[in-house]
Amino acid sequence: MDDIEMREAQLVLVSLQQRWDGERNRSFALIGELDAAERRLLALFSTEWQKRGGDRRTINRAYSEYRKRLMRQLVLGTA
């Protein structure tokens, strides 16, 4: 995995999540972008874990925790 690609995927997801959280009139286009960003980050994350021998259940649990921490950083970074 390319560290730059992973960092970019994180930034895109966080940016779109901030837009989603700040929008009063949320659009289907925005939710589509947010979903695509989430899938991209999950794919990058999962691929790296699979290379290291992780099973699907462990990968899903790890991603869930990773996403919580990423979003927590978003909240702390904007406070």
C-alpha positions in Angstrom: 0.0 0.0 0.0 1.2 3.5 -0.8 1.2 5.7 2.3 0.3 8.7 0.2 -2.7 6.9 -1.2 -3.9 5.9 2.3 -3.4 9.4 3.6 -5.3 10.9 0.7 -8.2 8.4 1.2 -8.3 9.4 4.9 -8.4 13.1 4.1 -11.1 12.7 1.5 -13.3 10.7 3.9 -12.8 13.1 6.8 -13.5 16.1 4.5 -16.7 14.6 3.2 -17.8 13.6 6.7 -17.3 17.2 7.8 -19.4 18.4 4.9 -22.1 15.8 5.7 -22.1 16.8 9.4 -22.4 20.5 8.5 -25.0 20.2 5.8 -28.6 21.1 6.6 -29.9 19.8 3.2 -28.0 16.7 2.6 -28.0 15.5 -1.0 -27.9 12.1 -2.5 -24.8 13.1 -4.4 -23.0 13.9 -1.2 -24.0 10.6 0.4 -22.8 8.8 -2.7 -19.4 10.6 -2.5 -19.1 9.7 1.2 -20.0 6.1 0.5 -17.4 5.9 -2.3 -14.8 7.4 0.0 -15.6 5.0 2.7 -15.4 2.0 0.4 -12.0 3.2 -1.0 -10.5 3.6 2.5 -11.9 0.2 3.6 -10.5 -1.5 0.5 -7.0 0.0 1.1 -7.2 -0.9 4.8 -8.4 -4.5 4.1 -5.9 -5.2 1.4 -3.0 -4.4 3.7 -4.4 -6.5 6.5 -5.1 -9.4 4.1 -1.5 -9.3 2.9 -0.4 -9.7 6.5 -2.7 -12.8 7.0 -5.6 -11.2 8.7 -9.0 -12.9 8.6 -12.2 -11.1 7.5 -13.6 -10.9 11.0 -10.4 -9.4 12.5 -10.1 -7.0 9.6 -13.7 -5.8 10.1 -13.2 -5.3 13.8 -9.9 -3.5 13.2 -11.4 -1.2 10.6 -14.3 -0.3 12.9 -11.9 0.8 15.6 -9.7 2.6 13.1 -12.7 4.5 11.7 -13.8 5.5 15.2 -10.4 6.8 16.0 -10.1 8.7 12.7 -13.5 10.4 13.3 -12.5 11.2 16.9 -9.4 12.9 15.5 -11.8 14.9 13.2 -13.8 16.1 16.2 -10.7 16.9 18.2 -9.1 18.6 15.3 -12.0 21.0 14.8 -12.6 21.7 18.4 
